[in-house]
Amino acid sequence: MAFLTHLGLLVRNLERSRDFYVDVLGCREQRRLERPGTRLLFLESGGATIELVEKADLPYPDEACKTIHLAFEVLDVKAEIEILKRRGIPLESDEPIPFQGGHIFFFSGPDGEKIELCEPLL
């Protein structure tokens, strides 16, 4: 049996992505590693680990990363939308989507990665 340990995400600018995931989404910085041509930052969010990877010699792909989305659970999607607006985060819409007795909401991260906010399932 295999267990997921973390999700790696290729980013254009490690510090910009760090600020987004820590300051906007509330992730906690775990550790940093630097290797020739590669900078890594590990973030924790609710027991899950996200590894941000910046490659100096690798051109960033024209398309956003191939993930479908990263989902973050929040208690109140509507309140989080207001916080995103105040922080100047570009949003695709202003309204959450009703889903299984709660709400979900999608927007994009700094490199075009799709982010989902979801309320706990009832």
Rosetta blueprint (number, residue, H / E / L):
1 M L
2 A L
3 F L
4 L L
5 T L
6 H L
7 L E
8 G E
9 L E
10 L E
11 V L
12 R L
13 N L
14 L H
15 E H
16 R H
17 S H
18 R H
19 D H
20 F H
21 Y H
22 V H
23 D H
24 V H
25 L L
26 G L
27 C L
28 R E
29 E E
30 Q E
31 R E
32 R E
33 L E
34 E E
35 R E
36 P L
37 G L
38 T E
39 R E
40 L E
41 L E
42 F E
43 L E
44 E E
45 S E
46 G L
47 G L
48 A E
49 T E
50 I E
51 E E
52 L E
53 V E
54 E E
55 K E
56 A L
57 D L
58 L L
59 P L
60 Y L
61 P L
62 D L
63 E L
64 A L
65 C L
66 K L
67 T L
68 I L
69 H L
70 L E
71 A E
72 F E
73 E E
74 V L
75 L L
76 D L
77 V H
78 K H
79 A H
80 E H
81 I H
82 E H
83 I H
84 L H
85 K H
86 R H
87 R L
88 G L
89 I L
90 P L
91 L E
92 E L
93 S L
94 D L
95 E L
96 P L
97 I E
98 P E
99 F E
100 Q L
101 G L
102 G E
103 H E
104 I E
105 F E
106 F E
107 F E
108 S E
109 G L
110 P L
111 D L
112 G L
113 E L
114 K E
115 I E
116 E E
117 L E
118 C E
119 E L
120 P L
121 L L
122 L L
